[in-house]
Amino acid sequence: MMKYDVILFDADDTLFDYGMAESHALSNAFLHVGMPTAAEDYAASYQEINHALWRDLEQGKISSAALRVERFNRLFAANALELDPEAFSEAYLRFLGEGTFLIQGAIELCEELAGCRLAIITNGIKEVQTSRIQGSPLSETFEQIIISEEAGCQKPETGIFDYAFAKLGISDREKVLIVGDSLTSDIQGGINYGIDTCWFNPLSKENSSGVQPKYEIRVLSELLDIVGKTADLQ
């Protein structure tokens, strides 16, 4: 008997490789506007701006609708680029939705967890996340795909977990585990809601945040021991 009946997975950088998806989208968006090598020049600047805005989103300081365009407003202003942020954002999001790249071991893990109810809970833009997940080899894996833009709130707010529990028709928090790479959204969100948490930390980052997950794993296959199911996965 497995310890958890329901596992809530974060999407980006937990099961899906967001870095690869972002690189694909940025390169193709710049190519779309006739700047085929610009992504190499501006990727670091974009990532810094984007990460800061996603932190603001977690803290309720900006909406996802505003974030879509504001990151490019700031990128173009900081680098004196005369481009249309709204048009560029539309192209970027279209290409981002093609980014179905997976973290190593994601398919095998989900196959081994077939006895559990699996769901995605992600802070993200509905059309992008839906396209990426449905276009991936994991498209038939999840009972529910909970997206913050659709839920009207985001991790670490408790409201998105209320939304997820309602969608899944569950109430027993002791049988639910959330797995994610972000201490501030996934782990803090799970703690706020009173469910067990597992921090996916493949780069062995030091945790100096004060947010303490119940479990920590370096590779996805280690989750099988936590839920009470083992397999020879690499």
SERO-4910 file (N, C-alpha, C, O; in steps of 0.05 Angstrom, whole numbers):
BEGIN
 pado doro    nc1    nc2    nc3   cac1   cac2   cac3    cc1    cc2    cc3    oc1    oc2    oc3
  Met    A     17    -24      0      0      0      0     18     25      0     36     27     16
  Met    A     12     43    -18     28     67    -20     19     88      0     -4     90      8
  Lys    A     39    104      9     34    124     30     15    146     21      0    157     37
  Tyr    A     16    153     -5      0    175    -15    -19    165    -37    -11    150    -54
  Asp    A    -43    175    -36    -63    169    -57    -61    188    -81    -66    180   -104
  Val    A    -54    213    -75    -53    234    -95    -26    248    -95    -16    255    -73
  Ile    A    -14    251   -118     11    266   -120      6    290   -139     -2    287   -162
  Leu    A     11    314   -128     10    338   -143     37    346   -153     55    352   -136
  Phe    A     41    346   -178     67    353   -190     67    382   -200     49    390   -214
  Asp    A     88    397   -192     94    421   -207    102    413   -235    110    391   -240
  Ala    A     99    431   -254    106    425   -282    135    433   -288    152    416   -293
  Asp    A    140    459   -288    165    469   -298    189    463   -280    188    469   -256
  Asp    A    209    451   -291    234    443   -277    229    422   -256    246    418   -238
  Thr    A    206    409   -257    201    385   -241    197    361   -260    211    341   -258
  Leu    A    177    363   -277    173    343   -298    181    353   -326    190    338   -343
  Phe    A    177    379   -330    182    391   -356    207    409   -354    210    424   -334
  Asp    A    224    408   -374    248    424   -375    242    452   -385    241    457   -409
  Tyr    A    238    470   -366    230    497   -374    253    512   -387    249    528   -405
  Gly    A    278    507   -379    301    521   -391    302    516   -420    308    534   -436
  Met    A    298    491   -429    299    485   -457    275    497   -472    278    507   -494
  Ala    A    252    497   -459    228    509   -472    232    540   -475    225    551   -496
  Glu    A    243    552   -455    248    581   -455    268    588   -477    264    607   -492
  Ser    A    290    573   -479    310    577   -500    298    574   -528    303    591   -545
  His    A    282    554   -531    269    549   -557    251    573   -564    251    582   -587
  Ala    A    235    582   -545    216    604   -550    230    630   -555    223    645   -574
  Leu    A    251    636   -540    265    662   -543    279    663   -570    278    683   -584
  Ser    A    293    641   -577    307    640   -602    288    643   -626    294    658   -645
  Asn    A    266    629   -625    247    630   -648    232    656   -649    225    666   -671
  Ala    A    227    669   -626    213    695   -626    231    716   -638    222    733   -654
  Phe    A    257    716   -631    275    735   -644    279    729   -673    281    747   -690
  Leu    A    279    704   -680    281    696   -709    257    707   -724    259    716   -746
  His    A    234    705   -710    208    714   -722    209    744   -729    196    753   -748
  Val    A    224    760   -713    226    789   -718    251    797   -733    258    820   -734
  Gly    A    265    777   -745    288    782   -762    314    787   -747    332    799   -757
  Met    A    315    776   -722    340    778   -707    349    750   -698    347    744   -675
  Pro    A    359    734   -717    364    706   -711    385    700   -690    385    678   -679
  Thr    A    403    718   -684    424    713   -664    420    728   -638    436    726   -620
  Ala    A    398    743   -636    394    761   -613    389    746   -587    396    757   -566
  Ala    A    378    723   -588    372    708   -563    398    703   -547    397    704   -523
  Glu    A    420    698   -561    445    694   -547    454    719   -531    465    717   -510
  Asp    A    448    742   -543    456    767   -531    439    775   -507    448    787   -488
  Tyr    A    413    768   -508    394    779   -489    382    758   -470    365    765   -453
  Ala    A    390    733   -473    378    711   -456    382    716   -426    364    714   -411
  Ala    A    407    724   -418    412    728   -390    396    751   -379    385    749   -357
  Ser    A    394    772   -394    379    795   -385    349    788   -383    336    796   -364
  Tyr    A    339    773   -402    311    765   -402    305    747   -377    285    751   -364
  Gln    A    323    728   -372    319    710   -350    318    724   -323    301    718   -306
  Glu    A    335    744   -320    336    759   -295    310    775   -292    298    775   -270
  Ile    A    301    788   -313    276    803   -312    252    784   -307    234    790   -291
  Asn    A    251    762   -322    229    743   -320    227    731   -292    205    729   -281
  His    A    249    723   -281    249    711   -254    239    731   -233    224    723   -216
  Ala    A    247    756   -236    238    776   -217    208    780   -219    195    783   -198
  Leu    A    198    780   -243    169    784   -246    153    760   -236    131    763   -226
  Trp    A    164    735   -240    150    712   -230    150    712   -199    131    702   -187
  Arg    A    171    722   -187    170    725   -157    149    745   -149    135    742   -129
  Asp    A    146    767   -165    125    786   -160     97    773   -162     79    779   -147
  Leu    A     95    755   -182     69    741   -186     63    724   -161     40    724   -152
  Glu    A     82    709   -151     78    693   -127     69    710   -104     53    700    -87
  Gln    A     78    735   -102     72    752    -80     47    770    -86     40    787    -70
  Gly    A     34    765   -108     10    780   -115     14    808   -123     -4    824   -122
  Lys    A     39    815   -132     45    842   -140     39    848   -170     39    871   -178
  Ile    A     35    827   -185     29    830   -214     12    807   -223     13    785   -212
  Ser    A     -5    812   -242    -22    790   -253     -7    776   -276     12    786   -287
  Ser    A    -16    752   -282     -3    737   -303     -7    751   -330     10    749   -348
  Ala    A    -31    764   -333    -36    778   -358    -16    801   -362     -7    805   -384
  Ala    A    -10    815   -341      9    838   -343     37    827   -346     53    839   -361
  Leu    A     43    805   -333     70    794   -335     78    787   -364    101    790   -372
  Arg    A     59    776   -378     64    767   -406     79    788   -422     98    782   -437
  Val    A     70    813   -420     81    835   -436    102    851   -421    122    860   -433
  Glu    A     99    854   -395    117    871   -380    146    861   -381    164    878   -382
  Arg    A    150    835   -382    178    825   -383    192    834   -409    216    839   -408
  Phe    A    177    837   -430    189    846   -455    190    876   -456    209    887   -469
  Asn    A    171    890   -444    174    919   -440    201    925   -427    216    942   -436
  Arg    A    207    911   -405    231    916   -390    256    908   -406    277    921   -405
  Leu    A    254    885   -419    277    875   -434    285    894   -456    308    901   -460
  Phe    A    265    903   -471    271    921   -494    280    948   -484    297    961   -497
  Ala    A    268    958   -462    277    984   -452    306    983   -441    321   1001   -446
  Ala    A    313    961   -428    339    958   -416    361    955   -438    384    962   -433
  Asn    A    353    945   -461    373    940   -482    369    957   -507    380    951   -528
  Ala    A    352    978   -504    348    997   -527    339    983   -552    350    988   -574
  Leu    A    321    964   -550    310    949   -573    283    961   -581    265    964   -565
  Glu    A    281    969   -606    256    981   -616    238    959   -628    236    956   -652
  Leu    A    226    944   -609    208    922   -617    182    926   -603    180    939   -582
  Asp    A    160    914   -613    134    916   -601    131    894   -580    130    870   -587
  Pro    A    130    901   -555    129    881   -534    104    862   -536    107    838   -530
  Glu    A     81    873   -543     57    856   -545     59    836   -568     52    813   -564
  Ala    A     68    845   -591     71    827   -613     92    806   -608     89    782   -615
  Phe    A    114    814   -595    136    796   -589    126    775   -569    132    752   -571
  Ser    A    111    784   -549    100    766   -529     82    745   -541     83    722   -533
  Glu    A     66    753   -560     48    733   -573     64    712   -587     58    688   -586
  Ala    A     85    720   -601    102    701   -615    117    683   -595    119    659   -599
  Tyr    A    127    695   -574    142    680   -554    124    659   -541    133    636   -538
  Leu    A    100    666   -534     82    647   -521     74    625   -540     72    602   -531
  Arg    A     71    631   -565     65    610   -584     88    590   -586     83    565   -586
  Phe    A    112    599   -587    135    581   -588    140    567   -561    148    544   -560
  Leu    A    134    581   -539    137    568   -513    118    544   -510    125    524   -498
  Gly    A     94    547   -522     75    525   -521     84    500   -536     73    479   -532
  Glu    A    105    503   -552    116    480   -567    136    465   -550    145    443   -557
  Gly    A    144    477   -527    166    466   -511    158    443   -494    153    446   -470
  Thr    A    157    419   -505    148    395   -491    171    379   -479    167    355   -473
  Phe    A    194    391   -476    218    377   -467    214    368   -438    203    383   -421
  Leu    A    222    343   -432    218    332   -405    244    329   -390    266    327   -401
  Ile    A    241    330   -363    264    324   -345    270    294   -347    251    277   -350
  Gln    A    295    286   -346    303    258   -348    289    242   -326    289    249   -302
  Gly    A    277    220   -334    263    202   -316    234    208   -311    221    193   -296
  Ala    A    224    229   -323    196    237   -318    176    216   -328    157    209   -314
  Ile    A    181    206   -352    162    186   -363    162    160   -347    141    150   -340
  Glu    A    186    151   -340    189    126   -325    176    129   -297    163    111   -287
  Leu    A    181    152   -285    169    156   -258    139    155   -259    126    141   -243
  Cys    A    127    169   -278     98    170   -279     86    142   -286     65    135   -276
  Glu    A    100    127   -302     91    100   -307     91     83   -282     73     67   -277
  Glu    A    112     86   -266    114     70   -241     93     79   -220     86     63   -203
  Leu    A     84    104   -223     64    114   -203     36    111   -213     18    125   -204
  Ala    A     32     92   -231      6     88   -243    -16     82   -222    -40     86   -227
  Gly    A     -8     71   -199    -27     65   -178    -36     89   -162    -55     88   -146
  Cys    A    -23    112   -166    -31    137   -153    -47    155   -172    -46    152   -196
  Arg    A    -62    172   -160    -76    193   -176    -56    216   -180    -46    227   -160
  Leu    A    -50    223   -204    -30    243   -210    -44    268   -222    -62    266   -238
  Ala    A    -34    291   -213    -44    316   -224    -21    336   -226     -1    334   -212
  Ile    A    -25    355   -244     -6    378   -246    -18    402   -232    -42    407   -234
  Ile    A     -1    417   -217     -9    442   -206     13    462   -212     35    461   -201
  Thr    A      7    481   -230     28    498   -241     20    527   -241     -3    534   -248
  Asn    A     39    544   -234     36    573   -239     43    578   -268     66    574   -275
  Gly    A     24    587   -283     31    591   -311      7    602   -327    -14    608   -316
  Ile    A     12    605   -352     -7    616   -371    -22    593   -384    -10    574   -394
  Lys    A    -49    594   -383    -65    571   -390    -59    559   -417    -54    535   -419
  Glu    A    -59    576   -438    -55    564   -465    -27    552   -469    -24    533   -484
  Val    A     -7    564   -456     20    554   -458     23    527   -444     33    508   -456
  Gln    A     14    526   -419     18    501   -404      1    479   -415      9    456   -416
  Thr    A    -24    485   -423    -41    465   -435    -28    453   -461    -28    429   -465
  Ser    A    -18    471   -478     -5    462   -503     20    444   -497     23    424   -510
  Arg    A     36    453   -478     60    438   -472     54    410   -461     66    390   -469
  Ile    A     35    409   -442     29    384   -429     15    365   -449     21    341   -450
  Gln    A     -5    375   -463    -20    358   -481     -3    349   -505     -9    329   -518
  Gly    A     17    364   -512     35    357   -534     58    339   -526     74    331   -543
  Ser    A     59    332   -501     82    316   -491     74    286   -488     51    279   -491
  Pro    A     94    269   -484     88    241   -479     72    235   -453     63    213   -449
  Leu    A     70    256   -437     55    253   -412     26    262   -414     12    266   -394
  Ser    A     16    266   -438    -10    279   -443    -33    264   -430    -53    276   -423
  Glu    A    -31    237   -428    -53    221   -417    -48    213   -388    -62    196   -377
  Thr    A    -28    225   -375    -19    216   -349    -35    228   -326    -39    215   -306
  Phe    A    -44    253   -329    -54    268   -306    -85    269   -306    -98    275   -326
  Glu    A    -95    264   -282   -124    265   -278   -135    294   -281   -156    299   -292
  Gln    A   -119    313   -271   -126    341   -273   -101    357   -278    -79    350   -269
  Ile    A   -104    379   -293    -83    398   -297    -92    425   -286   -110    438   -297
  Ile    A    -81    432   -263    -89    456   -248    -70    479   -256    -46    477   -250
  Ile    A    -80    499   -269    -64    522   -278    -73    547   -264    -96    553   -263
  Ser    A    -53    562   -253    -60    585   -236    -77    605   -250    -96    616   -238
  Glu    A    -72    610   -276    -87    630   -291   -117    622   -292   -134    639   -291
  Glu    A   -122    597   -294   -150    587   -295   -162    587   -267   -186    592   -264
  Ala    A   -146    580   -246   -156    579   -219   -161    607   -207   -176    610   -189
  Gly    A   -147    627   -218   -150    654   -207   -133    660   -184   -136    681   -171
  Cys    A   -114    642   -178    -95    646   -156    -72    628   -161    -74    610   -178
  Gln    A    -49    632   -148    -25    616   -154    -12    607   -128    -17    617   -106
  Lys    A      5    586   -131     21    577   -109     39    600   -101     50    614   -118
  Pro    A     43    606    -75     36    589    -52      9    595    -39      5    586    -16
  Glu    A     -9    609    -52    -35    615    -40    -51    589    -36    -49    570    -51
  Thr    A    -66    589    -14    -82    565     -8   -105    561    -28   -115    539    -31
  Gly    A   -113    583    -40   -136    581    -58   -132    562    -81   -151    549    -90
  Ile    A   -108    561    -92   -103    543   -114   -105    514   -106   -112    496   -122
  Phe    A    -99    508    -80   -101    481    -70   -130    474    -64   -139    452    -69
  Asp    A   -146    494    -55   -175    490    -53   -186    482    -80   -203    464    -82
  Tyr    A   -178    497   -100   -187    492   -128   -179    464   -137   -195    450   -149
  Ala    A   -154    456   -131   -145    430   -140   -160    407   -125   -168    388   -138
  Phe    A   -164    411    -99   -178    390    -84   -207    387    -93   -217    365    -95
  Ala    A   -219    410   -100   -247    409   -111   -248    394   -138   -265    378   -142
  Lys    A   -229    401   -155   -227    388   -181   -223    358   -179   -234    342   -194
  Leu    A   -207    350   -159   -201    321   -155   -221    307   -137   -221    283   -136
  Gly    A   -239    322   -125   -259    311   -108   -247    298    -83   -257    276    -75
  Ile    A   -227    310    -71   -214    299    -47   -215    318    -24   -219    342    -28
  Ser    A   -210    307      0   -210    324     24   -189    316     44   -181    332     61
  Asp    A   -179    291     42   -159    281     62   -131    291     55   -118    281     36
  Arg    A   -122    311     69    -96    323     63    -73    305     70    -51    308     60
  Glu    A    -77    286     88    -55    268     96    -47    249     74    -25    238     75
  Lys    A    -63    245     54    -57    226     33    -48    240      7    -48    228    -14
  Val    A    -41    266     10    -33    281    -14     -5    291    -10      3    301     11
  Leu    A     11    290    -31     39    299    -32     42    318    -55     33    313    -77
  Ile    A     56    341    -50     63    358    -72     93    356    -77    109    356    -58
  Val    A    101    355   -103    128    352   -111    135    375   -129    121    380   -149
  Gly    A    156    390   -122    164    413   -139    192    423   -134    204    416   -113
  Asp    A    202    439   -152    229    449   -149    231    476   -135    253    484   -128
  Ser    A    209    489   -131    209    516   -119    202    516    -89    180    507    -82
  Leu    A    220    525    -73    215    527    -44    193    548    -39    177    544    -21
  Thr    A    194    570    -53    176    592    -47    147    588    -58    129    599    -47
  Ser    A    144    572    -79    117    567    -88    106    539    -82     85    536    -70
  Asp    A    121    519    -91    112    491    -87    113    483    -57     92    474    -46
  Ile    A    136    486    -45    139    476    -18    125    494      2    110    484     19
  Gln    A    128    520     -1    113    538     17     83    535     14     68    536     33
  Gly    A     75    531    -11     46    527    -16     36    502     -3     14    503      9
  Gly    A     51    480     -5     43    456      9     42    459     39     23    449     52
  Ile    A     62    472     50     62    477     79     38    494     87     25    488    107
  Asn    A     33    515     72     10    532     78    -16    517     79    -34    523     94
  Tyr    A    -18    496     61    -43    481     59    -44    457     77    -65    444     80
  Gly    A    -22    450     90    -21    428    108    -19    401     95    -29    381    105
  Ile    A     -5    400     72      0    374     59     30    369     58     46    388     60
  Asp    A     38    344     56     66    337     55     79    348     30     67    351      9
  Thr    A    105    354     32    120    366     10    145    351      4    158    340     21
  Cys    A    152    352    -22    177    340    -31    191    359    -50    181    367    -71
  Trp    A    215    368    -42    231    387    -58    248    372    -77    266    356    -70
  Phe    A    244    377   -103    261    366   -124    285    385   -128    281    407   -138
  Asn    A    308    376   -120    332    393   -119    355    380   -134    375    371   -122
  Pro    A    353    378   -161    373    363   -176    401    375   -176    421    361   -180
  Leu    A    403    401   -170    429    415   -170    441    417   -142    461    430   -138
  Ser    A    428    404   -123    437    404    -95    441    432    -84    462    438    -72
  Lys    A    422    449    -89    423    476    -79    421    477    -49    407    460    -37
  Glu    A    435    496    -37    433    499     -8    406    513     -2    399    532    -15
  Asn    A    393    503     19    368    514     27    373    533     51    376    524     73
  Ser    A    373    559     45    377    578     67    352    595     70    353    617     81
  Ser    A    330    585     60    305    601     58    288    600     84    272    618     89
  Gly    A    292    580    100    275    576    124    250    560    117    235    553    135
  Val    A    246    554     92    224    537     83    234    508     83    253    501     68
  Gln    A    222    491    100    233    464    104    214    443     92    192    438    103
  Pro    A    221    430     70    205    408     59    206    383     76    226    379     91
  Lys    A    186    367     75    186    342     89    207    323     77    221    309     91
  Tyr    A    208    323     50    227    306     36    243    322     16    235    344      9
  Glu    A    266    312      8    282    324    -13    294    302    -30    304    282    -20
  Ile    A    293    306    -56    304    286    -75    322    300    -95    318    324   -101
  Arg    A    341    285   -106    359    295   -126    352    286   -154    355    300   -174
  Val    A    341    261   -156    331    251   -181    302    241   -178    294    234   -155
  Leu    A    287    242   -199    259    236   -197    253    208   -186    233    205   -172
  Ser    A    269    189   -193    264    161   -185    264    158   -154    253    139   -144
  Glu    A    277    176   -140    278    175   -111    250    178    -98    246    171    -75
  Leu    A    232    189   -114    205    193   -104    191    167    -98    173    165    -81
  Leu    A    199    146   -113    186    120   -109    190    109    -81    171     96    -70
  Asp    A    213    113    -69    217    104    -42    199    120    -23    189    108     -3
  Ile    A    195    145    -28    179    161    -10    149    152    -10    137    151     11
  Val    A    139    146    -34    111    138    -35    107    108    -29     84     99    -27
  Gly    A    129     94    -26    127     66    -19    128     47    -42    117     25    -40
  Lys    A    139     56    -64    141     38    -87    169     41    -99    178     64   -103
  Thr    A    183     19   -103    211     21   -113    212      8   -140    197     -9   -148
  Ala    A    232     18   -155    238      7   -182    266     14   -189    278     32   -178
  Asp    A    277     -1   -208    304      4   -217    305     25   -239    309     18   -263
  Leu    A    301     50   -232    301     72   -251    328     87   -248    338     89   -226
  Gln    A    337     97   -270    362    113   -270    355    142   -277    372    159   -278
***
